[in-house]
Amino acid sequence: MYERMKREYSRRKLLVGVDRLDYSKGLPQRLRAFRELLENNPETRNSATLVQIASPSREDVSAYTDILHELESLCGSINGNFGELDWMPVRYIHRSVARARLPGLYRASRVALVTPLRDGMNLVAKEFVAAQNPEDPGVLVLSRFAGAAEQMREALLVNPYDREGTAAAILLALQMPLEERRNRHEQMMKTLRRYDVHWWCDTFLADLGSAQAEEKGPTWLRL
């Protein structure tokens, strides 16, 4: 997957978004920010491609049909206004992609867009960083409202409601010098290694034990 994506996008910079189709993920806001980037920065046209994967979610709920139609309309509009015969700005995929294929896609991408309106930890952000080549890593554009933002402060943090600010962060990510990309990636990898699954497990169990002890109260109260 990685080698194929590198060959296919050898002349262009690849951006990637991997999300469930859900209002909380901020997908329409992300696409509008990408459109803002293309409108105000002509040098990005024909040179940057966004691959947006939106896995189906709760398709029996009418509200999700609305967001699906909104995304399809936005993608069609962006591709119609900016696309060329040999280049489409957005490749929109509305289906699940095998997890085994995602690391190669992450590694081939210059920028990851993880810009939910509200989210928990969001493991996509961490998976993207872990999949990078340390010698030539990509850049993470991360919503301030994702839980991962508390740990991954070397990412470019954005307010997903701020279209112009998000577009500016994407441009910064696309133009970031190699040395800065390496430094940011190195710091985030140190954080990922420190706060790994074992740290999370140990911390959770320790907090659980403390809570149980507090609930029981001091020994002398139980006599």
C-alpha positions as CSV (number, residue, x, y, z in Angstrom):
1,M,0.0,0.0,0.0
2,Y,2.7,2.4,1.0
3,E,4.8,1.9,-2.2
4,R,1.8,2.2,-4.4
5,M,0.6,5.4,-2.8
6,K,4.1,6.9,-3.0
7,R,4.3,6.1,-6.7
8,E,0.8,7.4,-7.4
9,Y,1.3,10.7,-5.6
10,S,5.0,11.2,-6.3
11,R,4.3,14.6,-7.9
12,R,1.8,15.7,-5.2
13,K,1.5,16.0,-1.5
14,L,-1.1,13.7,0.0
15,L,-3.4,14.7,2.9
16,V,-5.4,12.1,4.7
17,G,-8.5,12.0,6.9
18,V,-9.9,8.7,8.4
19,D,-13.2,9.0,10.3
20,R,-16.5,7.5,11.0
21,L,-19.3,9.3,9.2
22,D,-20.5,11.3,12.3
23,Y,-21.4,14.9,13.0
24,S,-18.9,15.0,15.8
25,K,-16.0,14.4,13.4
26,G,-16.3,17.9,11.8
27,L,-16.1,16.6,8.2
28,P,-18.0,19.4,6.5
29,Q,-15.9,22.0,8.3
30,R,-12.7,20.2,7.3
31,L,-13.7,20.2,3.6
32,R,-14.6,23.8,3.7
33,A,-11.2,24.6,5.2
34,F,-9.6,22.6,2.4
35,R,-11.6,24.6,-0.1
36,E,-10.5,27.8,1.6
37,L,-6.9,26.6,1.2
38,L,-7.3,26.1,-2.5
39,E,-9.2,29.3,-3.1
40,N,-6.6,31.5,-1.3
41,N,-3.4,29.6,-2.2
42,P,-3.2,28.9,-5.9
43,E,0.2,27.2,-5.5
44,T,-1.6,24.3,-3.7
45,R,-3.8,23.5,-6.7
46,N,-2.7,20.5,-8.7
47,S,-0.2,19.8,-6.0
48,A,-2.2,18.7,-2.9
49,T,-4.8,15.9,-2.8
50,L,-7.0,15.1,0.2
51,V,-8.0,11.4,0.6
52,Q,-11.0,11.5,3.0
53,I,-12.3,8.1,4.2
54,A,-15.7,8.3,5.9
55,S,-16.8,4.9,7.1
56,P,-20.5,4.3,7.2
57,S,-22.2,4.9,10.6
58,R,-25.8,4.6,11.7
59,E,-27.1,4.9,8.1
60,D,-30.6,4.2,9.3
61,V,-30.8,7.6,11.0
62,S,-32.0,10.3,8.8
63,A,-29.6,12.9,10.2
64,Y,-26.7,10.8,8.9
65,T,-28.2,10.7,5.5
66,D,-28.2,14.5,5.6
67,I,-24.5,14.7,6.4
68,L,-23.7,12.1,3.7
69,H,-25.5,14.3,1.1
70,E,-23.7,17.4,2.5
71,L,-20.3,15.7,2.1
72,E,-21.0,14.4,-1.4
73,S,-22.1,17.9,-2.4
74,L,-19.0,19.6,-0.9
75,C,-16.7,17.1,-2.6
76,G,-18.4,17.4,-5.9
77,S,-18.2,21.2,-5.7
78,I,-14.5,21.3,-4.8
79,N,-13.6,18.8,-7.5
80,G,-15.8,20.6,-10.1
81,N,-14.3,24.0,-9.3
82,F,-10.7,23.2,-8.9
83,G,-10.1,19.8,-10.5
84,E,-8.1,19.2,-13.7
85,L,-8.1,16.4,-16.2
86,D,-5.2,14.7,-14.3
87,W,-5.9,15.9,-10.8
88,M,-8.9,15.7,-8.4
89,P,-8.5,17.7,-5.2
90,V,-10.6,15.3,-3.1
91,R,-10.8,11.6,-3.2
92,Y,-13.8,10.8,-1.1
93,I,-14.3,7.2,0.0
94,H,-17.6,6.3,1.8
95,R,-16.9,2.8,2.9
96,S,-14.7,1.0,5.4
97,V,-11.1,0.4,4.6
98,A,-9.2,-2.6,5.9
99,R,-7.1,-1.6,8.9
100,A,-4.1,-3.4,7.4
101,R,-4.1,-0.9,4.6
102,L,-4.2,2.3,6.8
103,P,-0.5,2.3,8.0
104,G,0.7,2.5,4.4
105,L,-1.7,5.3,3.6
106,Y,-0.6,7.2,6.8
107,R,3.1,6.8,6.0
108,A,2.6,8.0,2.4
109,S,0.8,11.2,3.6
110,R,2.4,14.5,4.2
111,V,-0.4,15.8,6.4
112,A,-3.1,14.1,8.5
113,L,-6.3,16.0,9.3
114,V,-7.8,15.0,12.6
115,T,-10.2,17.8,13.3
116,P,-13.3,16.6,15.2
117,L,-15.7,19.1,16.8
118,R,-15.6,17.0,20.0
119,D,-13.9,13.7,20.5
120,G,-12.4,11.3,23.0
121,M,-8.7,10.3,22.7
122,N,-8.9,9.7,18.9
123,L,-6.4,7.0,18.1
124,V,-6.1,8.0,14.4
125,A,-3.9,10.9,15.5
126,K,-1.5,8.5,17.3
127,E,-1.7,5.9,14.5
128,F,-0.6,8.5,12.0
129,V,2.4,9.6,14.1
130,A,3.5,6.0,14.8
131,A,3.3,5.1,11.1
132,Q,5.7,7.9,9.9
133,N,9.2,7.6,8.6
134,P,11.3,9.4,11.2
135,E,13.6,10.7,8.5
136,D,10.8,12.3,6.5
137,P,7.7,12.4,8.7
138,G,4.3,14.0,7.9
139,V,2.6,16.7,10.0
140,L,-0.4,16.2,12.2
141,V,-3.1,18.9,12.1
142,L,-5.2,18.2,15.2
143,S,-8.3,19.7,16.7
144,R,-8.0,21.3,20.2
145,F,-11.2,19.4,21.1
146,A,-9.7,15.9,20.6
147,G,-8.5,14.2,23.8
148,A,-5.1,13.5,22.1
149,A,-4.4,17.3,21.9
150,E,-3.6,17.2,25.7
151,Q,-0.6,15.0,25.0
152,M,0.4,15.7,21.4
153,R,1.2,19.4,21.7
154,E,3.7,19.3,18.9
155,A,0.9,18.8,16.4
156,L,-0.6,21.9,14.7
157,L,-3.6,22.5,17.0
158,V,-6.6,24.1,15.4
159,N,-10.2,25.2,16.2
160,P,-12.2,23.2,13.6
161,Y,-14.9,25.9,13.7
162,D,-12.3,28.4,12.4
163,R,-12.2,27.7,8.7
164,E,-9.5,30.3,7.9
165,G,-7.4,29.3,10.8
166,T,-7.6,25.6,9.9
167,A,-6.7,26.4,6.2
168,A,-3.7,28.4,7.4
169,A,-2.6,25.4,9.5
170,I,-2.9,23.0,6.6
171,L,-0.8,25.4,4.4
172,L,1.8,25.6,7.2
173,A,1.9,21.8,7.4
174,L,2.4,21.4,3.6
175,Q,5.2,23.9,3.7
176,M,6.9,22.9,6.9
177,P,10.7,22.4,6.6
178,L,12.1,18.9,7.1
179,E,14.0,19.7,10.3
180,E,10.9,21.1,12.0
181,R,8.9,18.1,10.9
182,R,11.5,15.8,12.3
183,N,11.7,17.6,15.6
184,R,7.9,17.7,16.1
185,H,7.6,14.0,15.2
186,E,10.5,13.0,17.5
187,Q,8.8,14.7,20.5
188,M,5.4,13.2,19.7
189,M,6.9,9.7,19.5
190,K,8.6,10.1,22.9
191,T,5.1,10.9,24.3
192,L,3.5,7.9,22.6
193,R,6.2,5.6,23.9
194,R,5.9,7.0,27.4
195,Y,2.1,6.9,27.6
196,D,1.6,3.5,26.0
197,V,-1.1,1.0,26.6
198,H,0.7,-0.4,29.7
199,W,0.8,3.1,31.2
200,W,-2.9,3.6,30.6
201,C,-3.7,0.2,32.1
202,D,-1.6,0.8,35.2
203,T,-2.9,4.3,35.7
204,F,-6.5,3.2,35.3
205,L,-6.1,0.3,37.8
206,A,-4.3,2.5,40.3
207,D,-7.0,5.1,40.1
208,L,-9.7,2.4,40.4
209,G,-7.9,1.1,43.5
210,S,-7.7,4.5,45.1
211,A,-11.4,5.1,44.4
212,Q,-12.4,1.8,46.0
213,A,-10.3,2.6,49.1
214,E,-11.9,6.1,49.4
215,E,-15.3,4.5,49.1
216,K,-14.7,2.1,51.9
217,G,-13.3,4.9,54.1
218,P,-10.5,4.8,56.7
219,T,-10.1,1.5,58.6
220,W,-11.1,3.1,61.9
221,L,-14.5,4.0,60.5
222,R,-15.2,0.4,59.8
223,L,-14.5,-0.8,63.3
